Structure formats: C-alpha cells, structure tokens
Amino acid sequence: MSGPGEGKIKIGKADIYIHLKGKSGANVTHLDIEIPSINKIIKPGENTYVGAKEGGIFIGLKKIWSREPKNLKDRWEGLKVY
C-alpha cells in the first residue's frame, strides 16, 4: 500500500464484507464494499474492473474519466471529500 500521496483524494472509510454465495441473495461469493460516496464515482449498474496490488486492491475507472473533465466534475459534484 502506498498510502496518501499527490493525486489521491480520500473519500472516506468503507464497510467491507465477504458476502458468501447462497446467503442474503448472493449468487456468487464476492466482496461488498459499502460507502455511500462510491455511487458518485461508479453508478449503480455500471461495470468496471478490479485488480490486486500489494496490500490492497484498485478499481479501474472508465477512460471517459480521464478524457472528459466535465464528466468528472459532474460526478464529483456534491461528493464529500475528507
């Protein structure tokens, strides 16, 4: 883990669960990362990708985030940044 640094914006703390297949409606075992502000970044139903890194994970964002600053501004609108 690299921790805080230039170009990183902390958006809060998350509740993280291992959600077991067959329990509480899960079709597959997966990680639930629950933090309200995540829906300002990744909309419900929107797909992305996840990769592992030393000490954690990263969630890749779509290319539109880096190509279109207006879209980024719209998504950050009202997002509470810590």
C-alpha positions as CSV (number, residue, x, y, z in Angstrom):
1,M,0.0,0.0,0.0
2,S,1.3,3.4,-0.9
3,G,-1.0,5.5,1.4
4,P,-1.7,9.2,0.9
5,G,0.0,11.0,-1.9
6,E,-0.1,13.5,-4.7
7,G,-3.1,12.9,-6.9
8,K,-5.0,10.9,-4.3
9,I,-8.3,12.1,-2.8
10,K,-9.6,10.3,0.3
11,I,-13.4,9.9,0.1
12,G,-14.0,8.2,3.4
13,K,-14.0,4.9,5.2
14,A,-15.8,1.8,3.9
15,D,-17.5,-1.2,5.4
16,I,-16.1,-4.3,3.7
17,Y,-17.7,-7.7,3.8
18,I,-17.1,-11.1,2.3
19,H,-20.6,-12.0,1.0
20,L,-21.0,-15.7,0.8
21,K,-22.8,-17.4,-2.1
22,G,-26.3,-18.5,-1.1
23,K,-26.5,-16.1,1.8
24,S,-28.6,-12.9,1.7
25,G,-29.3,-13.3,-2.0
26,A,-25.7,-13.7,-3.2
27,N,-25.3,-15.7,-6.5
28,V,-21.5,-15.8,-6.1
29,T,-19.1,-15.2,-3.2
30,H,-17.8,-11.7,-3.5
31,L,-16.6,-8.6,-1.6
32,D,-19.1,-5.9,-0.7
33,I,-17.5,-2.5,-0.3
34,E,-20.1,-0.2,1.1
35,I,-19.6,3.5,1.2
36,P,-22.3,5.9,0.1
37,S,-20.0,8.2,-1.9
38,I,-19.0,5.4,-4.2
39,N,-22.1,5.9,-6.2
40,K,-20.9,9.3,-7.2
41,I,-18.0,7.7,-8.8
42,I,-19.4,4.4,-10.1
43,K,-23.1,4.5,-10.8
44,P,-25.3,1.5,-9.8
45,G,-25.3,-1.0,-12.6
46,E,-22.1,0.4,-14.2
47,N,-19.3,-2.0,-14.8
48,T,-15.6,-1.5,-14.1
49,Y,-12.6,-3.8,-13.3
50,V,-10.7,-4.7,-10.2
51,G,-7.1,-5.6,-9.8
52,A,-4.9,-6.6,-6.9
53,K,-1.9,-4.6,-5.6
54,E,0.4,-5.0,-2.7
55,G,-1.7,-4.6,0.5
56,G,-5.0,-3.8,-1.3
57,I,-7.0,-3.5,-4.5
58,F,-7.6,-0.9,-7.1
59,I,-10.8,-0.3,-9.0
60,G,-10.2,0.9,-12.6
61,L,-12.4,3.8,-13.8
62,K,-13.6,4.2,-17.4
63,K,-11.5,6.1,-19.9
64,I,-14.2,8.8,-20.0
65,W,-13.0,10.0,-16.6
66,S,-9.6,11.0,-17.9
67,R,-10.8,12.2,-21.4
68,E,-13.7,14.4,-20.3
69,P,-13.1,16.8,-17.4
70,K,-16.7,18.0,-17.5
71,N,-18.0,14.4,-16.8
72,L,-15.5,14.1,-13.9
73,K,-16.7,17.4,-12.4
74,D,-20.4,16.3,-12.7
75,R,-19.7,13.1,-10.9
76,W,-17.7,14.8,-8.1
77,E,-20.5,17.4,-7.6
78,G,-21.7,17.1,-4.1
79,L,-19.2,14.3,-3.2
80,K,-17.9,14.7,0.4
81,V,-14.1,14.6,0.3
82,Y,-12.2,14.0,3.5
